[in-house]
Amino acid sequence: MFKQIDKNFDFSAKEKEILDFWKKDNTFQKSMDSREGKETFVFYEGPPTANGKPGIHHVLARTIKDFFCRYKTMTGFQVHRKAGWDTHGLPVELEVEKALGLDGKTEVLDYGIEIFNQKCRDSVFKYLDLWETMTEQMGYWVDQKNPYITLDNNYIESVWWILKQFFEKDMIYKGFKIMPYCPHDETPLSSHEVSQGYKDVKDPSVYVKMKLKDQENTSFLVWTTTPWTLVSNVGLAVGEEIDYVKVKINENDKTEFLILAKDRLSALKNDDYEIVENYKGKDLLGKEYEGLFNYLEFDKKAWFVVSADFVTTSDGSGIVHMAPAYGEDDYKTCRANDLPFVHPVNAQGKFPDEVTEFAGMFVKDADEHIIMNLKRRGILYRSQKYEHSYPHCWRCKTPLLYYARDAWFIEMTKIKEQLLESNNDTNWFPKEIGTGRFGAWLDNLQDWSLSRDRFWATPLNIWVCENSDCNHKKSVGSIEELKQGKNLPEKLDLHRPYIDSVTFDCEKCGSEMRRTPEVIDCWFDSGSMPYAQHHYPFENKELFEKTFPADFICEGIDQTRGWFYSLMAISTFLFGKSAYKNVVVNELVLDKNAKKMSKSLGNTVDPFELLDKYGADIVRWYLVTSNPVWLPIKFDLEGLVEVKRKFFGTLFNTYSFFVLYANIDEFDPNSEKVDLENRPDVDRWILSRMNSVVADVREHLEVYDITKAYKELTFFVVEELSNWYVRLNRRRFWKKGSSEDKLSAYQTLHEVLVKVSQLIAPVAPYFSEEIFQNLNLKNESVHLSDFPTSDESCINKALEAKMELTRNVVELGRSLRTVNSLKVRQPLKKIFVESEGKELYEDLIKNELNIKEIGFIDKDSELVKKSAKANFALLGRKYGKQMKEVAKLVGSLSREQIISYEKENKLSVELNGEKIDLLKDEIIVVNTQTEGMVAESDGKIMVVLDTVLNEDLIQEGFVRELVNRVQNLRKVSNFEVLDRIKVSVECSKELFVIFKKYENYICEEVLSDSFENGKLESESTDTLTLSSETIKIFITK
């Protein structure tokens, strides 16, 4: 006996039971142990930070990861899954700063690095319980007991070893560059970090007048979108071959002259100007002008015009203001022309005291004050706001500034070509990320800004000689090397400040060597996980070699220039190849209005509430089937309800139906199988479709297209298995006694349901377990079974085509009934089908559509009138002014011409004595039915229903309405499926005569032992109106 199914089945409650079973059974470990000695499938888990709460986007990514790990396990691979935690970096520091009430780096230093870092260490697992609970509840199988943790000494030691390899290949250097810099966190950022923080903002755009020294009332017109940098202006740049003009204008009733690029005259306020002189850019070189501000002292000549190749006339005035500390082009050009270097902004992004009027202001806040100053002095020509995308710190959201500063870099540009090759060898899903977003990133590769001026991270393992004349550097690549130094802390901790005390004697000059104070980019930590998770190369060398590179990784699109890059960059340097072979990139989870989820908008969803209310299976299924995972998902709770109702509700009903009748008939799944050739066509059809679907699902999953695979499976379960096969075959399960036909029905449905449970197991691990264990009559997990393979001997494409065509006819027939208000319970006389001679299941069509006869017609049947209309959208472009004549010609086509066009998708006709060809889709064929007939076509087949009703058809329709109403009354009265009943009706004698004629049919359909006219003592009653007469119905056991 199969376990009976509770009608009030609760998916979420059942999942808790199954989760307990997995724990007691140790099923996850068994799933890996059962594949011992088999080929491995290597998966890397990208490390999240546990000091923040998990969100719905984490559920999406983890569903995809879990899916492919489960799928590959079921297809015969051994798949180990090691969890990981990213415990370093700004995300952790900012949370601790907030908790301690600190604001910025200076206050952290005052607080003390040692105690601050201890607070960071204590905080990194603040939400560990939540992460582990979510991971467990959503059914994500990953080893959480033995995770890799980036703060562990062993992990850091492996990272140091990697850094030393870069150092010894002369790829780590300290450089002075213009870099993106966060003034709140007081640290530079790498280009891949910058890419994650762009926001659309409105900033000021100003045109200012810079007066020439040698021409009266004449100014250069200069444009900038960063007014705060004008304080640091030291020069102007022009293009040598650009044409410039001097124009005469009237400004505030005063005649002035402005110089700007000829192609940028549109930058002037109006057309009221006169060109008085023309120049080439080279004519302006060396021209001196008056500086805007005098706050700064220069150590060399400033405020003159220089040449620069980057100057364009696409916007602005064609004259570029130069502030050497705040732009890469500015810096290089100023150095080339021996202009002074000034940098009057402190580490917090504020002006110092010498910039008196704006002292202490954050530079971007000072913009408006600077504009007011320029306006007051009469040198502001015009200003406006413009919207653009501006980089912000990806963690603290502060606007970034571009600073000239010292920092440590990895010279990734040295291995750019190898990185491009690694990318070409990697399979991206979708491929557009690899060739587009990621490929473009590599095409414009910059050196990796490695160092951070912070505290809680892996310390940069470079020691520098204190003797400035020597300046020797060394990289420490292991704890053993570190122990060769002096002042080692008693308890070894590779973090600051303990590591800062370690010194070495310089091997070059004997002076003391101290560690450079910076820590490293935390993306380098996470990109090192293939090696550091195993403490490679210090131990587990063989294990590492077996698990590198990964066969599969998956993270969100925000990791394209983060973890995906750091993994590939480090592995390409170390081993000449990518750290992963296949990568699935999932997109963002948006709200139902396609807006990004955020707490401020109040449109976030709590993953724990979803899992509790709907269950993990439904949430997982929705996330991977509602949309291809590499497109944004517009999350809608109605979608979850639909998944529960349509897929899981349908599958549950089919499963419940089977168990109910299998138990009644004491079906034994281990009984001798009915040979395939001895099973009815409908059984062989569903088995053929099952195996075809298995083949398709496997094909889609081999290219990581989980959405396409499970949308096809959804269609199979809902439309083909439940709405077609089960509905067509209910009587085979209902009928009394046993027979080979009935056994075939049970065996077929049992086999399909078991296979479906295995197919859905990677997405819906809980409900699949419920079905599989119950139908196999044992407690062996579905996740220890093999994923179904397609049995080609069961596939019969001709049978599938015949049934598909039959289903299409039925769907068209049902559509006709609906459109024409013809209930399916009302029998009709005849259906005509135009199917080009293809075979159909005629009896099935008649039964499904409640029709007495079926006939076949050709496309030229007189039952349907044909006319034609011109497709103006296509023909209008083709014939232009002749379109009216063409439309008239198409409208006059004969029936024979239209039929010929339908067959050939082409028709040759004459227009004004010339032959023209009317091609596919250029003609719209309109079918009009004759009186008493209704027609419908899907472009492949056409059906026509005879809607004329005679007295016999009307009477049979009454009987079927009565049967339907009694069946519904049985359900609402909670009668058991096999309960025998008595039926009585109160109606006119004339109507009862009709019912009596069909008494045997009525009693057989509703399991009634009697059928009488008159009142029956019963609480189960209903009414039915037929032909304006109201009938009262009574049933009782």
QUIUR-V984606 format. One record per pair of residues at least 6 apart in sequence whose ideal C-beta (glycine too) atoms are under 6 Angstrom apart, sorted by the first residue. I is the first residue (numbers start at 1). J is the second residue. Records with the same first field share a line. If there is no record, write none. Layout:
# QUIUR-V984606
I: J ; J
This chain:
# QUIUR-V984606
1: 663
2: 659 ; 662 ; 663 ; 774
3: 774
5: 656 ; 659
11: 615
12: 615
14: 770
15: 615 ; 616 ; 766
18: 766 ; 769
27: 781
28: 141
30: 784
31: 73 ; 783 ; 784
34: 784
35: 78
38: 76 ; 78
39: 77
40: 78
41: 72 ; 77 ; 79 ; 551
42: 547 ; 550 ; 551
43: 69 ; 81 ; 552
44: 550 ; 553
45: 83 ; 84
46: 555 ; 563
47: 84 ; 85 ; 86 ; 526
49: 86 ; 91
50: 85 ; 125 ; 127 ; 128 ; 131
51: 92 ; 95 ; 123 ; 124 ; 126
53: 127 ; 130
54: 131 ; 134
56: 589 ; 605 ; 607
57: 589
59: 138 ; 607
60: 586 ; 589 ; 623
61: 555 ; 556 ; 586
62: 140
63: 620 ; 623
64: 554 ; 584 ; 586 ; 629
65: 554
66: 140
67: 706 ; 762 ; 763
68: 552
69: 79 ; 81
70: 762
71: 762
72: 79
73: 79
74: 786 ; 787
75: 787
81: 142 ; 143
82: 143
83: 142 ; 143 ; 144 ; 147
84: 147 ; 148 ; 529
85: 147 ; 149
86: 150 ; 526
87: 124 ; 149 ; 150 ; 151
88: 150 ; 457 ; 522 ; 525
89: 457 ; 522
90: 185 ; 395
91: 395
92: 120 ; 124 ; 456
93: 456
94: 395 ; 396
96: 119 ; 120 ; 123
102: 108
104: 184
105: 186
108: 116
113: 455 ; 496 ; 497
114: 497
117: 455 ; 456 ; 495
120: 456
132: 144
137: 611
138: 616
139: 616 ; 765
148: 533
150: 525
153: 494
154: 535
155: 532
156: 458 ; 494
157: 478 ; 479
158: 531 ; 532 ; 535 ; 536
159: 458 ; 528 ; 532
160: 461 ; 477
161: 477
162: 528
163: 461
164: 475 ; 477
166: 172 ; 410
167: 475
171: 410 ; 411
172: 410
173: 409
174: 408
175: 409
176: 406
178: 328 ; 331 ; 402 ; 404
179: 188 ; 449
180: 189 ; 194 ; 400
181: 188 ; 401 ; 403
182: 393 ; 398 ; 400
183: 348 ; 349 ; 401
184: 396 ; 398
185: 396
186: 347 ; 453
187: 452 ; 453 ; 454
188: 407 ; 449
190: 448 ; 449 ; 521
191: 446
192: 561 ; 562 ; 565
193: 394
194: 391
195: 561
196: 394 ; 558
197: 391 ; 392 ; 393 ; 394
198: 389 ; 391
199: 392
200: 389
201: 390
202: 385 ; 387
203: 225
204: 227 ; 367 ; 383
205: 225 ; 384 ; 386
206: 227 ; 383
207: 221 ; 223 ; 381 ; 382
208: 222 ; 374 ; 379 ; 380
209: 219 ; 379 ; 381
210: 219 ; 220 ; 222 ; 289
211: 219 ; 289 ; 290
212: 218 ; 289
213: 288
217: 256 ; 257
218: 257
219: 258
220: 236 ; 259 ; 289 ; 319
221: 258 ; 260 ; 317
222: 319 ; 321
223: 316 ; 317
224: 321
227: 367 ; 370 ; 371
228: 363 ; 366 ; 367
229: 323 ; 326
230: 292
231: 293 ; 355
232: 323 ; 342 ; 344
233: 292 ; 321 ; 323
234: 302 ; 322 ; 339 ; 340
235: 306 ; 322 ; 339
236: 305 ; 319
237: 306 ; 308 ; 311 ; 320 ; 322 ; 333
238: 281 ; 284 ; 305 ; 311 ; 319
239: 281 ; 311
240: 281 ; 282 ; 307
242: 261 ; 281 ; 318
243: 262
244: 259 ; 261 ; 279
245: 262 ; 275 ; 278
246: 257 ; 259 ; 276 ; 277
247: 258 ; 273 ; 275
248: 257 ; 274 ; 276
249: 256 ; 273
260: 317 ; 318
261: 313 ; 318
263: 313
264: 313 ; 317 ; 318
267: 317
284: 305
285: 305 ; 307
286: 304
287: 305
288: 304
289: 303
291: 303
295: 354 ; 355
296: 342 ; 344
298: 340
299: 340
300: 340
302: 340
306: 337
308: 333
310: 329
311: 320
322: 330 ; 334
323: 330
324: 330 ; 331 ; 334 ; 341
325: 343 ; 404
326: 402
331: 404
344: 352 ; 355
345: 363
346: 352
349: 362 ; 363 ; 401
350: 360 ; 362
351: 358 ; 359 ; 361
353: 359
358: 366 ; 369
364: 399
371: 383
374: 380
391: 400
392: 399
407: 449 ; 451
408: 450 ; 451
409: 447 ; 449 ; 450
410: 448 ; 450
411: 447
412: 445 ; 447 ; 448
413: 445 ; 447
415: 573
416: 445
418: 572
419: 442 ; 572
420: 442
422: 568 ; 572 ; 577 ; 578
423: 442
426: 578
427: 582
428: 434 ; 583
429: 584 ; 704
430: 630
433: 585
437: 560
438: 560
441: 561
450: 520 ; 521
451: 460 ; 518
452: 519
453: 518
454: 519
455: 496
457: 519 ; 522
458: 520 ; 525
459: 496 ; 499 ; 519
460: 516 ; 518 ; 520
461: 475 ; 476
462: 473 ; 475 ; 516
463: 474 ; 504 ; 513 ; 515
464: 473 ; 516
465: 471 ; 472 ; 506 ; 511 ; 513
466: 511 ; 512
467: 509 ; 511
470: 508 ; 509
472: 506 ; 508
476: 482
485: 502 ; 504
486: 503
487: 501 ; 502 ; 503
488: 502
489: 498
500: 515
503: 512 ; 514
504: 513
506: 513
523: 562 ; 566
526: 563
527: 566 ; 567 ; 570
530: 548 ; 579
534: 540 ; 543 ; 544
536: 544
549: 579 ; 580
550: 580
551: 581
552: 582
553: 580 ; 583
554: 584
555: 563
556: 586
557: 585 ; 587
567: 579
568: 578
571: 578 ; 579
584: 704
585: 630
586: 629
587: 630 ; 631 ; 632
588: 632
589: 633 ; 635
590: 596 ; 632 ; 634
591: 597 ; 603
592: 634 ; 636
594: 634
597: 603 ; 604
610: 619
614: 640
617: 764 ; 766 ; 767
618: 643 ; 644 ; 648
620: 763
621: 643 ; 763 ; 764
622: 639 ; 640 ; 643
624: 706
625: 707 ; 710 ; 711
626: 639
627: 633
628: 707
647: 714
650: 718 ; 722
651: 717
654: 722 ; 726
655: 771
658: 749
661: 733
662: 746
667: 746
669: 750
674: 740 ; 743 ; 744 ; 747
679: 744
683: 744 ; 748
685: 799 ; 803
686: 725
687: 794
688: 794 ; 795 ; 796 ; 799 ; 800
689: 720
690: 752 ; 755
691: 790 ; 791 ; 794 ; 795
692: 795
693: 716
694: 788 ; 790
695: 790
696: 712
697: 709 ; 713
700: 708 ; 709
701: 709
713: 759
729: 745
732: 742 ; 745
753: 775
754: 775
755: 788
757: 768 ; 771 ; 772 ; 782
758: 782 ; 785 ; 788
760: 768
761: 768 ; 782
768: 782
769: 782
772: 782
773: 779
802: 839
805: 838 ; 840
806: 840 ; 841 ; 844
808: 941
809: 833 ; 845 ; 943
810: 848
812: 936 ; 943
813: 849 ; 943
815: 936
816: 934 ; 936 ; 945
817: 824
820: 934
824: 850
825: 960 ; 961 ; 964
826: 957
827: 850 ; 953 ; 956 ; 957
828: 851
829: 852 ; 946
830: 853 ; 946
831: 851 ; 854 ; 945
832: 855 ; 857 ; 944
833: 856 ; 943
834: 857 ; 859 ; 942
835: 941
842: 854
845: 854
846: 854
859: 899 ; 902
860: 899
863: 930 ; 933 ; 944
864: 927 ; 929 ; 935
865: 928
866: 895 ; 898
867: 926
868: 890 ; 893 ; 898 ; 923 ; 925
869: 924
870: 887 ; 890
871: 922 ; 924
874: 922
875: 886 ; 922
876: 883
879: 886
889: 911
890: 923
898: 925
901: 907 ; 923
905: 920
906: 919
907: 918
908: 915 ; 917
927: 935
929: 935
932: 947 ; 948
933: 944
934: 945 ; 947
935: 944
936: 943
955: 994
958: 1026
959: 998
963: 1002 ; 1005
965: 1022 ; 1024
966: 1006
969: 1020 ; 1022 ; 1035
973: 1020
979: 1037
980: 1007 ; 1009
981: 1008 ; 1035 ; 1037
982: 1010 ; 1036
983: 1008 ; 1011 ; 1035
984: 1012 ; 1014 ; 1016 ; 1034
985: 1031 ; 1033
986: 1015 ; 1032
987: 1031
992: 1013
999: 1011
1002: 1011
1003: 1011
1016: 1034
1018: 1034 ; 1036
1020: 1035
1021: 1034
1022: 1033
1023: 1030 ; 1032
1024: 1031
